[in-house]
Amino acid sequence: MMRLGYILVRAKYALSVPRIQAVAIETSSVCNRKCSWCPNGRYTRESGVLSEDLFRLVIEQLKDYGFRGNLTFNLYNEPLCDERLPRLVRLSRAALPGAFLYLNTKAALINNMYM
């Protein structure tokens, strides 16, 4: 009887292992500000972009995983500095229809391209 209880506890644990709930993909390390509260305001780092091949690989892996959590396109960058952003968002939406896509921006670069 004790063994059955152990198996049931293990099965319950296996079913309750948390899934990934949030992913942040920094598509570009470029930022147009030096905010005092952000590490970009205190440190310098190389400016660069994530290759589109690597971005697509991550999105495909999230799709295969069945990802339905939050996906953001920034970390310590300004996502609107990446001209590829609209295309990358469309690609993400097509591959991950159940995910919540969002980004944080300082909005200084919003223009008709993003409206």
C-alpha positions as CSV (number, residue, x, y, z in Angstrom):
1,M,0.0,0.0,0.0
2,M,2.9,2.4,0.8
3,R,4.3,1.8,-2.7
4,L,1.0,2.9,-4.4
5,G,1.0,6.1,-2.3
6,Y,4.6,6.9,-3.5
7,I,3.6,6.2,-7.1
8,L,0.6,8.5,-6.9
9,V,2.7,11.3,-5.3
10,R,5.3,10.9,-8.1
11,A,2.6,11.0,-10.8
12,K,1.0,14.1,-9.3
13,Y,4.4,15.8,-9.2
14,A,5.1,14.9,-12.8
15,L,1.8,16.5,-13.9
16,S,2.4,19.6,-11.8
17,V,5.9,20.5,-13.1
18,P,5.6,24.1,-14.2
19,R,5.8,25.0,-17.8
20,I,7.8,27.9,-19.1
21,Q,5.7,31.0,-18.6
22,A,7.7,33.8,-20.1
23,V,10.5,34.3,-22.6
24,A,12.4,37.4,-23.4
25,I,14.2,37.6,-26.8
26,E,16.5,40.6,-27.1
27,T,16.6,40.9,-30.9
28,S,19.0,43.8,-30.8
29,S,21.2,45.2,-28.0
30,V,20.8,48.7,-29.3
31,C,19.3,51.3,-27.0
32,N,18.7,55.0,-27.8
33,R,18.8,56.1,-24.1
34,K,20.9,55.9,-21.0
35,C,18.3,55.7,-18.3
36,S,19.6,56.0,-14.7
37,W,17.7,52.9,-13.5
38,C,18.9,50.7,-16.4
39,P,22.2,48.9,-16.6
40,N,22.6,50.6,-20.0
41,G,22.9,53.9,-18.2
42,R,25.9,52.7,-16.2
43,Y,27.7,50.1,-18.4
44,T,28.6,50.0,-22.1
45,R,28.2,46.9,-24.2
46,E,28.6,46.0,-27.8
47,S,25.7,46.9,-30.1
48,G,24.6,44.0,-32.2
49,V,21.6,42.1,-33.5
50,L,20.5,38.5,-33.0
51,S,20.7,36.6,-36.3
52,E,17.4,35.9,-37.9
53,D,18.3,32.3,-38.2
54,L,18.8,32.0,-34.4
55,F,15.6,33.9,-33.8
56,R,13.7,31.5,-36.1
57,L,15.3,28.5,-34.3
58,V,14.2,29.8,-30.9
59,I,10.6,30.4,-32.2
60,E,10.5,26.9,-33.7
61,Q,11.7,25.4,-30.5
62,L,9.0,27.3,-28.6
63,K,6.4,26.1,-31.1
64,D,7.5,22.5,-30.7
65,Y,7.3,22.9,-26.9
66,G,3.7,24.2,-27.2
67,F,4.6,27.6,-25.7
68,R,1.5,29.6,-24.6
69,G,3.1,32.0,-22.2
70,N,4.4,35.6,-22.5
71,L,6.9,36.5,-25.2
72,T,8.6,39.9,-25.2
73,F,11.1,41.3,-27.6
74,N,13.2,43.3,-25.2
75,L,15.4,43.1,-22.2
76,Y,17.8,46.0,-21.8
77,N,17.3,47.3,-25.3
78,E,14.9,49.5,-27.2
79,P,13.0,47.0,-29.4
80,L,12.0,49.7,-31.9
81,C,15.6,50.2,-32.9
82,D,15.4,46.9,-34.7
83,E,14.0,47.5,-38.2
84,R,13.1,43.8,-38.4
85,L,10.7,44.0,-35.5
86,P,7.4,44.0,-37.4
87,R,8.5,41.0,-39.4
88,L,9.8,39.1,-36.3
89,V,6.5,39.8,-34.5
90,R,4.5,38.5,-37.5
91,L,6.7,35.4,-37.6
92,S,6.2,34.8,-33.9
93,R,2.4,35.3,-34.0
94,A,2.1,32.8,-36.9
95,A,4.2,30.2,-35.1
96,L,2.8,30.8,-31.5
97,P,-0.9,31.7,-31.8
98,G,-1.5,31.0,-28.1
99,A,1.3,33.2,-26.8
100,F,0.9,36.7,-25.5
101,L,3.3,38.9,-27.4
102,Y,4.4,42.3,-26.0
103,L,7.2,44.7,-25.7
104,N,8.3,47.6,-23.5
105,T,9.4,50.7,-25.2
106,K,10.3,54.3,-24.5
107,A,8.2,55.2,-27.5
108,A,10.6,57.8,-28.8
109,L,10.9,56.0,-32.1
110,I,7.2,55.4,-32.8
111,N,6.2,56.6,-36.2
112,N,3.9,55.7,-39.0
113,M,5.8,52.4,-39.5
114,Y,4.5,51.1,-36.2
115,M,1.1,52.8,-36.2
